[in-house]
Each structure stands twice: as C-alpha cells, then as structure tokens.
Amino acid sequence: MARRPRKTRKLKQSIYIVAEGTNTERIYFEAIIEQIEENAEKYSFQVKFVQTDKTDAIGLINRANELKPECDEIWAVFDKNGYTLHQQAFEKADQYNTNIAFYCV
C-alpha cells in the first residue's frame, strides 16, 4: 500500500526592518505590519519593526547585522537628509549583505 504524500506547511519568512526614529518611522511601519497581519492568509511572510537608538546609517546597518541570525531578510532604513557618509554606508551594507532603503523628506 502506497503512502499518501504528506502535506507540508510552508513556514513564513521573517523580515526585520531596523530604523531610526521613535514616531514617524515606527508609526509608518507598524501601519504596514498591521495591514499584513490583518490579511495574514494572503502573505507568506511576517514583518517585525525593530526600533533602535542608532541614528546614523552605519549604526543602523551594524544593528541590522547583529540581528541577521534571527530573521530571513533584514532591512536598514534611514533618512538621507543631512547625512554625508552615504558611500561608506553603502559599502558597509554590501560588506554585511544587508538591504538598505533610504528616504528623503
């Protein structure tokens, strides 16, 4: 008698977002996460916002690198305004294989 194939459950991919700021960034990303959680059956991933006291891009990238073992994908998000070490931040992100996103207000 042949066995029926087992149904396997696909585990959700975890995505962490590391960002500066206590208000705007947190509110923005938590609103997105809330939308994802309300429609969880549609998505095969879960997102976690990680607030940090780091305020510069390199500090955020370093913090993201520390958290890498805990998740499947990680993003460091920072404000490009007033920050001058863009090239160093891009190189550090490339060195750690960390995704970056930046915004300009």
N, C-alpha and C positions, 0 to 999 in steps of 0.2 A: 504494500500500500504506500503510495507516494505521499509525502508530506505537503501540506499546503504552504505556499510561501508566507513567511512571516511579514506582517505589516510592521514597518519600522517608522518610528516617529522622527521627523526631522527636527533637530534642535535649532532653536532660534539663534541667529548670530547676534552677538552683543557688540554694540557700537558705543564708545565713550566719546564725549565731547568735553574737552578741557578749555575753559575760557575764563578770562578776567571779568571783573565786574560783579557787583552784588545785586544790581537791579535790572537794567536793560537786557543784558545777555541772559541772565537767569530766567527772566520772565519770557523772553522770546523762545528760548529752547524748551522751557517747561511747557509752553503752549503747544509746541510741535509734538513733544513727547506725549502730552495728553491726547492729542488727536490720534496718534499712533496707537496708544493704549485703548482708546475707545473703539478702534477698528482692528484690534489685535489679530483677529482671524484672517485679515487680508495681508498681513505682513509676516515675513519670516525673519524678522529681526526685532531687537529691543534696543532702546537708546537710553543712555544714562548721562545726565549732565553732571560734570564734576567741577565744582567751584573751587577756586584756589586763591591764595593771596598773592600769587605771582602776577605781575602787571606788565612785564615785557615779554616779547615774543620768545626769546631764548629761554626765559624762565618757564613759560608755558610749555614749550617743546620739551624741556628737561622733565617737567612734571608728567607730561604725557608719556614720555619714555619709561618713567618709573611705573606707570600703570599698565603698560603694554601686556604684561603676563596675565592680567585679569580679564582681558577682552579680546575679541576677534579683530576689531578695527578701532583705530583711535584718531581723533582729530584735535589739533590745537587751533583755536580760533582767537584772533587778536585784532585790535584796532590798528590800522596802518597810519593813522594821523599822528604826527608828532614823533613817530618812531623812525630812527635813522639807520638802524643796523639790519636792513632788510636782507642784504646779501648773506650776512652771517646767519641770520635766522633760516633762510632757505637752505644753506649748506648744512646746518645742524639738523634740520628736518630730513634732509636727504641722507645724512650720515645715519640717523636713527630709523630711517624708513618710516617716518611719521607723516601723516597727511596734515596739511595746513590749509586754513582758509582765513582770509582777512577781509575786513570791511573798512570802508572809508566814509565817514559821515560828513 
